[in-house]
Amino acid sequence: VVLDRISLAVDEGETLALLGPSGSGKTTLLRVIAGFETADAGTIEVGGSDVAPLPPARRRFGMVFQHYALFPHLSVGENVAFGLESMPDAGSAPDRRARVAEALELVDLGGFQGRRIHQISGGQQQRVALARALAPGPRVLLLDEPLSNLDRTLRERTRREIGTTLERVGITAVWVTHEQEEAFDVGNRVAVLHQGELEQFGTPEELYREPETRFVAGFVGRASSIAGSWLGDGAVAVDAGAAGTLRWSGAPADDLARGDRVELVFRPEALELVEPGSEDALPVRIVARRYAGSQTFYTVESRRGDRFEVIGPPDAAAASDESAARPRPVLPLPRVFPISGTG
């Protein structure tokens, strides 16, 4: 089973980001929507009509492929016009030229009609592929990891440009990516897939602050975990060795009984480094520092061997090797998940 009971609703004019690791089913789902693959069951509805029985050409969807699929022997203008050639309502040759020029203006490539594909940059080629998909006036735009061939700086700039274009056009879009930052940037809502199943569907804020599954908690953003026991009153007891037992609050977990073994999963910014011996703090040893300009990421280890990340002060020398980690009163709250096999 490649995709299992996926159910999503995308609003008109919204960009949905499909996010997940390799092999999670993102591209397969996109190909099913486009009509390149056939689902065993279910419907694909646009405006209340099921398009699943229709071949790809009759669905009026635009597609931007991962490798652009531009024709090197055609000019920029001819590449954009290619999708119009077989359309019965594309109009006369002057009409088609006007639509090509309009599509290129939308992606800030006005005047590039006569350029050859090898004469433009990778980012410009990507925008040509986008213009070609937009020229026929599709009902839905599908993008399959469209920025994966670009370097990081160019990818960020092109992502912003495409996002601005999609907003200006007001088109409904489905964007496949394995990059969380990209999904959060372009998606009004994000669907996280894992092993062919939908783990969670929501806004970027909901995924980051309120992950519904252990996979989402670890896949989205940076996260660490500490094992503990569920106390039954919204808190987890964590063994702190010589420091005794600490109570850490966590988000409520379903179907847990007092004493069940659980994981307390939290973001690095939910902790702070304090002096050894501080109240309600877990004794730790700093084992690595990573300076990141305005912040420093510390990898710390508890006395029982737990390792996790803490965001500390920007001065990497400000914390000693012997320290303690204490919950910081900021969102997002830690989330609690049962450890498999323990109830």
N, C-alpha and C positions, 0 to 999 in steps of 0.2 A: 504494500500500500504506500503510494507516494504522497498522496494528500488524503486526509481523513476528516470528513465532516467539517470543512472550512465554511464558515458563514460570516460574511462581512457586508456592511452597507456603507456606501460612499456617497456623500452629499454632492449635489451639483456644484461645480466650481472648486471642489476640495481636492487637495493632493494627499493621497494615501501612500505612505512609505511601507513597503514590505521589507522587514528587517529580520536577519537570521544568519547563522553560520552556513558555510558551504554544505550542500546536501540537505538543507532544511525544507526545500520545496518551493522556494521563492520564484525562481524562474519558471518552474513547471506551472505554478499557479498563473503567472503572467501569460504563459503560452496557452493555457486553457482559456483564459479570458479573451486572448487574441484570436483563438480558433485554430492554432497550430497543433494543439493536442486536444483530444476528446475525452471528457470526463465520463466515468461509468454511470454517474447519476448526478442529479441536481440541475439547477437552472442558473443562467447568467442573464440578469434582467437589466435593461437600460430603459429608463422612463416607463417602467411597468411592462415592457415587452421582453419576452425571452428570446435572446439571440443565439442561444446554444445550437439550434439546428442550422444556423446560417453558416456558409463558408466565410473565411476571413475577409475576403474582398467586399462582401455585402454587409459587414458589421459597421463599416465606416469608422474604424478605429485607426489612429495613427500609431506608428511604432518607431522607436529610436533604439537601435540595436547596440549591443556592447561594443562591437567593432565598427560601428557606423554604417558599414555596407555601402559605402560610396563607390561610384564607378569612376576609376581613374582616367578613362578615355573620354569622359564627358566633362564639360565645364561646370562651374558652380551652378549657373542658371539652369543648365540641362539636367543636372542631378535633382534640383528642386522641382523641375517640371515633370520629372519622370512619373511621379505619382498621379499627375493630372491626365496623362495621356489616355488611360483607359476609362476615365470617368465620362459617362454620357452627358453630364451637366457641366462639364468643365468650360464650355463656351468655345468661342473662336480662338484662333492663334493670338490675336491681340489681347483677348480676355485672359488667356493663360499666362501671357507675358506679364500682364498687370498683377495677376495673383502671385507669380513668382517674385516680382519686385516687392510686393506687399509683405510676403513671408520673410524675405531677406531683410527688409526694414525692421520687422518685429524682433529679429535677432541681431540687430545692429551690424548688418553686412550689406547695407545698401551700396550699390555700385560694384559689387563683387561678381556680378553675373558672368563676366567673361574670363574670370580667373580659372586656371587649371587647379585640380585638387592638390597636386604636388607643390603648388605655389603658395599655399596657405598653411598656417600653423595647425597643431593638433587641436587647440581650443576652437579655432575657426572652423575646422572640419566638423567638430562636434556640433557647432551651431548650424552648419549647413544641413547636417542630418536632422536637426530639430526643425529647421525651416521646411525641409522636404516633408516631414510628418505633419506639419501644420498647414501646408499649402492647400490640401484638399478640404479643409474645414472639418476635421474629425469630431465626432461626438465625445470621444475619450482618447486621451493620449497615454500610451504605454511606454515606459522607459526601463530598459534592462541594463542596470549598472552602467549608465551612459558616461560616467567620469572615470572609470577604472583605468583607462589608458593614459591619463594625464598625471603629471607630477603634482605634488601636494599643493604648491602655491597656485598653479594654474587651475587645479581642481577646485580650490576654494573660490577663486574668482569666477570661474565658469558656473559653479553652483549658484552663486548669487545672481549672476546674469540670467540663468535659466529660471530661477525662482521669480525674478522680477517679470520675465516674459510671461510665465504661466499666470501670474496675478493679473497682468495687463490684458491677456487674452480672455481670462475667466474660464479656462477649460478644466474639465475634470481630468485628473491624472493619477496614474498608478506607477510608482517609482520603486524599482527593486534595488536594494543595496545591502552590503554586509557591513557598512561603516555606520556606527551609531551616530557619530557627529553629523554625518550627511543626512541620515534619516530624521534626526531631530531638527535639522535646519530647514529641510524642504517639506516635511510632512506636517499637515495640520493634525493628522492622527497617524499612529504607527501600529502596524500589526506585526507582532513578533512570532515567527514560525520556528519550530524545532521538531525535527524528525517527522515532518509532514503534518504536524498538528498546530493549531492556533493556541499559543501560550497565553497571550494577552493582547487586547485591542483597546487603545486609548490614546490620549494626548501624551506628548513627551513628558510633561510634568507628572502625569499619573503613573507612567511606567517607571520613572526615576524614584518618585517618592512613595508609591504604593504598589510595588510589585506583587503580583498575585501568586506567583510560583517561585520555587527556589531557582529554577533556570533563569527566569527574567531578572531576579535579584542579582545574580552573578554575571549575567551577560550584558546587562544595561549599566553603563557607568562602572566605576571602580567600587569594589565591595570586598569586605573581609568578614570572617565569621568566627565565633567562639562557641564551643559546645557548652551546654549547661542543662539544668533540669527545670521543667515547668512547675511554677509554684501555685498555679491555679488562680492567681489574682492579678493577672496582667504583668507579671514579672518573671524573670529567669534568675535562678541561682547559679552563679559562676564560681567554681573553685579557684581561689586565688592563692593557693598554697599556704605559705606562712602568714599571709595577710588575712587568712580566713575565707569566709564565703561572702561574695558581693551580690547584691540584688541589682539587676539591671532591668529597667522597664523596656518592654517591647510592644509592638502592635499586637492586638488580640489574635490568637490563632484558634482555628476551629478544630473540634474533635480531639482536644488534648485533655489528658487526665493528669492530676497532680503526680509529679514524679517522672513523667515522660521525659526522655532525653530529646533535646531540641538543639537547633542551631540559632544563634542570635546573629543576624546578618545586618551589617551597618556600613555606611559610607565613611570614607576617611575624615570628612569634615564634621562627623558626628562625635569625634573624640578630640581631646586636647591633651597635650603633654604637661604634666605637673611635677612638682618636686617629689622625690621618694618619700613614702610615709604619709602622703596626703590622704585625707579621708575619702572613702568611697572611690578609691582608685586601684587599678590593677598594676602591681609591680611589673615592669618590663625592662628589657635591655635593648638599646638601639643597636641594630646589626647592619643597617645601611641607610644612607642619605641620598636623596636625589634632588638637587637644586633646580627649581623651575621658575626663577625670576621672582615673582611676587610671593611664591610659596616654596616650602621645602617639604617633600614627601619623605617620611621616615618609615622604614620597615622595622618593626619592633617585635620582640619575642617575649612571651610570658615565661614564668618559671616552670610551667608544665609543658612548654614547647609550642604553644599557639603563636602563629605569626600573622601579623596584619599590618595595615598601613594607617598612619596618622598624618594629617596635615599639620605642620608646625610653623613656627615663625620663619620669615624669609631669610634670616641670618642662620646659616647652617651650623654655626658654632654656638648658637644660643642654648642648645640643649646638651646635657651631659649624657654619657653612655648609659648611666644608671638613672632611670626616670620612672614615671608611672603614667598610665593612660586612664583618663576619667571621661565619662559621658559628658558631652557638651550640650547645653540646653538649646539646641537648634534643630530645625527640621533638616533632612527627613529623619523620622523616627526609625530605630532599628525594626526589622521584621523578624518574626519567629516562624520557623519551619520545623516540622517533626523530622527526626533522623530516621531514615528508612529502616523498617523492621522492628521499631520500638513502640509502635502504637501512635 
